Amino acid sequence: MQREIIAGVDRSARSRAAADWATREALMRALPLRVVHVAPPQSLDPVEQWPYRPTAVADHVVAELVERHPALRLRGESLTGAPVPVLRAASKDAELVVLGRRGEGGGAGVALGSTAAALALDSAGPVVLVPGASPDEGPPRSSAGVAVGIDVRDPAGAALDFAFEEARLRDARLHAVYAWRLPAHAVASPFPVLEEDRATWEDQEVQLLSDALRPWRTRYPDVEVLEDVVLFTPAEALTHASEGAELVVVGRRSAPDAVFRELLENCRCPLAVVPA
């Protein structure tokens, strides 16, 4: 894997927000940044392309970033083809790919663009989706650390590695979120769950979370960790955690489901999706 960060851009303000996020990440990691724009095939009628000049998009973003961050190592690149396969191929050679959660093609009310969704669900490496900077999505908010979702019975090691390292780089607290469920027999019972039973089950889940995190706590002794066991669905728990986070990290399952897409659509801060 080449040690560089890729920012996928188009003409939208959302992609500029993603490029800004990628810039901060590159500076923090002391890595070069590659700004990539994927243009449609040149077989299109020139009239249809005007005033859209594909070769200029990446160069314009690079010029803006160089002006603000002269010490940043970066280059622009214009590629031709369908965005998803082209960016997927590029992600094989990058440490991290950063995109806007939706691009210039996303209409009002569309929370997640098709390119962002496809890459998040099937990229070779970590992908970060950055919420847009359009008026309806609000101004940038202050941050309060990194949040990571964890399944205590099957921890996603790559996601936890990524999350702990991001917290270390930021000198920030890591919020480890575990969404647990009541036992099947309690859910199926027609009777209310007794409070003492619920407390006992929750105590067991708290211990499981502590045990699952122990190897990473040992590896990252300087990272403060807030362990959080909540009786929500995973998407609900992480969406709630994202309200006060700088970054949410989640491991990508081999078969993404509706719950995973719900998080992709509703996360309120940048979301890192890390494959196994």
N, C-alpha and C positions, 0 to 999 in steps of 0.2 A: 504493500500500500504506500503510495507516494504521500509524503508529509506536506499536504497543502489543503486548504479549504476552498471549496467551490461555492460560489453564489450564483444561482440561476436567476436571470433577470429578464424582464420584458419592459414595456413602456409604462407600466402601472406604478402608482405611488406605493403600492404594497410591495412590489419587488424592490423598490428603493429602501423601504424599511428593512427588508430581508438583507440587502447588501450592507446596510449600516450595522445590522446585528452581526453579520459575518465578519465585518471589518473589526469590530471590537473583539470578537473571538480570535481572529488571526493575530491581532496585536497582543492579546493576553497570552496566547500560546506561542508567540514568536514564530509564526508560520506564514508562508506566502499565501496570498489570496488570488484565486483565478475567477474572474467574472465571465460567465458564459451566457450567451444569448443564442437560442436555437430559432432559426428562421425557417419559414416554409421553403420548399424547393423553388428555384429561380424560374421554373417553367410557368409561374403565374404571370398573367398579363401585367405589364408595367403600370397600366392605368389602375389596376386593382391594388397595387402596392403603394401608389402615391397617396399621401406624403410619407409613407412608411419606408424608411431606409434601413433594412435589417442590419447592414454592416456597421451602422453608426450607433446602435443601441448600447452594446458593451463598451465601446469607446467613450460614449458620453458618461456612463456610470463611472468608468475608471478615472476620467478627468475630474469628476466631482470628488471622488474619494482621495485622489492624489492631492488636490488642493487643500483638503481638510486634514489629511494625514500624510505628510510628505515622507515620513519614515516607513510607511507601509510598503512592503514588497508585493506588487500585484501586477497582473497583466489581464488584458481583455481577449476574449476569443469568440468569434462568430462561427457557429456551426449550422449545417443545413440538414433538415429532416423533421421527423415527428418528435416533439419535445420529450415524451416519455422514454422511448428507447435510446435516444441520444444522451439524455441526462443519466439514465440508468447505466449506460456504458461508461460515462465519465465518472460515475460514483465508484466504480471498481478501482480507480486509481487515486482516490481522494480519502483523506481522513474524515472529512465531514462535508455534507452537501446542505446548503441552506436555501430555502425557497420561501416566497410568500405563501400564505395558506390558500390564497386564490390569486389569480393573475388578472390581466387586462380583459380576458374573456368572461370572467365571472360577473353575472348580472346581480342586480339588487336582490338581497334575500338568499343568495348562494353563499353558504358559509365555508365550503371547502371545494376548491377547484379540482378538476379531474386529473391534472398533472400532479398536483401535490398529493392527492389521495393515492394514485398509482405508485408513485415513488415511495411513499411512506409504507405501503403494503408490500413492496417488492424491490427494495434497493439492496445493493451489495454491502453498503456500509451505513453508518448512522446518518439520518436525515433530520434536520431541524425545520419545522414549519413555523413561520413568524406571522402573527396576526397583522392585519393591515393597518395603514395609517389614514384610512378614509374617515370623513367626519362621523359617519354612522357607527364606526367602531371605536371612537373615543381617542383621547390623547394617550401617549405612553404613560404608564403608571410606575410608581416607585416599586422597588423590588425588595423581597425579604427572603432571599436564599433560594435553594434548589429543592424541588420535591421529586421523589421517585416512588413509583408504584412497585410493590413487591408481593409476590405470592409465596408465602412462607413454606409451602409444601413443595414448591418447584421454583426456587429463586432464579431469576434471569441474571446469570453472572455478568454477562457483557453489559447489560443495562446498569447494574450496580457499580461495576468498574467505572463506567462513563459518568454516572451521577456523583460518585465520591470524588473523582478527579475534577469535575466541574466545580463542586463545592470547595475543594482545596484551592483551585486556581483563583476563585473569587473570595477566598477567606470568608466563606458564608456557611450558615447552618444548613444541614441536610435534613429535610423533612421526609422520613420514611413512612409511607402510607400503606397500610394493609387493610383491605376491605374484607371483612369476614362475614360469614352467614351462620344463622342458627342451624343446629343439627336438623337433618331431614325429618326426623320424627317429631320435632317441636313445631316445624313449619306445618306438618300435616295434621297436627293435633287440633281438635275443635276447641280446646281449652286454652286460655291465656298462658303465656310463659311466666312461671314464677320468677320473681326478681332475684332470689338467691340462686336459682339455676342459671339464669342469664349471667350473673356475676361470676359464677364458677367457670362457665364456658369461656367468658371473655378473659378471665385470668389465664386460662390455658392458652388462648390465642396470643396474649401478650408475651407469654414465655416463649412460644414458638417464634414470634418475631424477633425477640432478643437473641435467640439461638441462631436464627438465620443470618442476622447481621454481624454476629461476632467475628467471623473471619475478616470482614471489611473494616470493622472498627479497629481490629488489631493492625491492619495494613495502613490505615489512615488515622493514627492516634490524635492528630491535630484537628480533625474535622468534628465539629459538634453535631450530634445527631439527635433529632427529636423523633422518638418512636411513637407512632400514632395508629391505634387499632380502632376502626370505625365500622359500625353496622350499616354500611351502604353498599350499593353496587360499586365495582371498581371505577366505572366511568363517573358516577356521581361523586365518589370520594376524591378522585383526582381533579375533576372540574372544580370542586369546592377548594381544594388545595391551591389550584392555579390562580385563584383570586388574589392571593398575596405572595405569589412566587415570581422569581426572575426567570425560572426555567422549570419545566416539568419533564421528567425522563420516564419513558416506558419501554419495556422490552416487547419486541414484536413476536407474536405467536405464529406458529407455522400455518395456522388456518384462521386468519382474522375474521371476526364475526361482527355482528351489529353493535355490540358493546364497544369494541375497539373503534369503530367508525364514529360512534357517538362522542367518544373522547376527542377524536380528531376534529370534529365539527364544533365542539363546545369549549375546548380548553381556552382559557382567557389570557394566556401568556405563551411565549414560544414553547413548542413541544418537540422534544427530541425522541425520535423513534429509533431504537437500537436493535438490529437483528442479532440473533443468537450467534 
